[in-house]
Amino acid sequence: MALIYLSCAWVVGTFLGLNFHLPPALIFIGLIPLPFLFVFRQHRKFFILLSICTILLFSGAIRSQSSLPTIDETQLQFYNDQGTTEIRGLIGRDPKDGDKTTQLYLTTREIRLGEDWYEVSGKALLFVPRYSPYEYGDVLLVRGELETPVQFDEFDYRGYLANQGIYSTMLYPEIEVLDSGKGFRPLGLMEIRLTSPKASLKVNTVSPPPTVKLSPDTVMSSAETFGNASSAAWIWAVVALYEIASVVCPS
């Protein structure tokens, strides 16, 4: 039952942090119930749980607030919905082919304002004709309209992209390839082929399958999973603390 209360406190705190600006000092409200431990000894367990839930609620709010992006002139999304824009960037993930379009994940480096180019950071999702010849590691000059991702009634598409750090989209832009082969794939992202017996012997007894390919999409998905796992680990740690406190201060 304690886990349910603590989980609900964390979820409510996360919701509050995403919708309201709460000062970090509010976390100290969780200390208010502690003096009652010495007054109402028969209800110690209740006040311990109340204190931890309050601290967890405001911790979730602070954590969610810190995850929100800062929007200013250095962020790509600042220029959403302002007409035609020119940007330069790198295709940072493998293109994804859909039914009618191909999606390019562009990591933006510069934006053109007037006659000059300025550094900018942010990711944009580009929709281009299906099977376009663009590849991971291409450096592109892109001209089109940056738009805020659309929101559907039955699917939080904007939130789905936000979880990947994408806050801008561009539909069928004009594209010029400036350079190619500039992407960096760590060893874990490269295709590993073990075709000869000697190659297999060089790997220890725990060797990978003959062909192992980890795409950047897989790595990003794992990172998102880790983020959720870290929240769960934090809640479980608080539950353990609560159980310890309950033993030390039984009701």
WOHU-V781812 format. One record per pair of residues at least 4 apart in sequence whose ideal C-beta (glycine too) atoms are under 6 Angstrom apart, sorted by the first residue. I is the first residue (numbers start at 1). J is the second residue. D is the distance in Angstrom with one decimal. If there is no record, write none. Layout:
# WOHU-V781812
i;j;d
I;J;D
I;J;D
This chain:
# WOHU-V781812
i;j;d
2;242;5.4
3;7;6.0
3;239;5.4
5;53;5.6
6;56;5.7
6;235;5.7
6;238;5.6
6;239;5.9
7;235;5.8
9;53;4.2
9;56;4.5
9;57;4.3
10;56;5.3
10;60;4.4
10;235;5.7
12;57;5.9
13;57;4.0
13;60;2.8
13;61;4.3
14;60;4.4
14;64;4.5
16;20;5.4
16;61;4.7
17;61;3.5
17;64;3.3
17;65;4.4
18;64;5.1
22;26;5.6
22;61;4.9
24;62;5.4
26;58;4.9
27;55;5.9
27;58;4.2
29;54;5.6
30;51;5.1
30;54;3.8
30;55;3.4
33;47;4.4
33;50;4.7
33;51;4.5
34;51;5.6
36;40;5.4
36;47;4.9
37;44;5.2
37;47;5.4
44;249;4.5
44;251;5.2
45;246;5.5
45;251;4.1
48;245;4.8
52;238;5.9
52;242;5.5
56;238;5.8
71;75;5.3
71;78;5.5
73;78;5.8
74;120;6.0
75;122;5.3
76;108;4.9
76;120;5.4
76;122;2.8
76;168;5.3
77;122;5.8
77;167;3.9
77;168;5.2
79;85;5.6
79;146;5.4
80;146;4.9
80;148;4.7
80;168;5.5
81;148;5.9
84;145;5.7
85;146;5.2
86;112;4.0
86;143;4.9
87;108;5.2
87;111;5.0
87;142;5.2
88;109;5.4
88;110;4.4
88;141;5.5
89;106;4.4
89;107;5.3
89;108;4.1
89;109;5.2
90;107;5.0
90;139;5.5
90;182;5.9
91;104;5.6
91;136;5.5
91;138;4.8
92;105;5.5
92;107;4.0
93;105;4.1
93;216;4.3
94;136;5.0
94;215;5.5
95;102;5.2
95;104;5.4
96;103;4.4
97;102;5.1
101;127;4.6
101;130;5.7
102;128;5.3
102;130;5.3
102;132;5.2
103;125;5.9
104;126;4.1
104;134;5.8
106;124;4.7
106;126;5.6
107;123;5.7
108;120;5.7
108;122;5.2
108;124;5.9
110;117;4.6
110;119;6.0
111;118;5.8
111;120;4.5
112;117;5.4
113;118;5.7
123;165;5.3
123;166;4.7
124;168;4.3
124;170;5.7
125;166;5.2
125;169;4.8
126;170;5.0
127;171;4.9
128;132;4.5
134;138;5.3
136;183;4.9
137;181;5.1
137;182;5.0
137;183;2.9
138;177;5.5
138;180;4.9
139;178;4.5
139;179;4.0
139;182;5.5
140;175;5.5
141;176;4.3
141;178;5.5
142;173;4.9
142;175;5.5
143;173;5.9
143;174;4.3
144;170;4.5
144;173;2.9
146;168;4.8
146;170;5.8
147;169;5.2
149;157;6.0
149;158;4.4
149;161;5.0
149;169;5.3
151;158;4.9
152;157;5.3
161;166;4.1
163;224;6.0
185;189;4.0
185;190;5.1
188;214;5.5
189;214;5.5
191;213;4.7
192;212;4.9
193;211;5.7
194;199;4.6
194;200;5.3
194;210;5.3
203;207;3.8
208;212;4.5
214;218;5.1
245;249;5.9
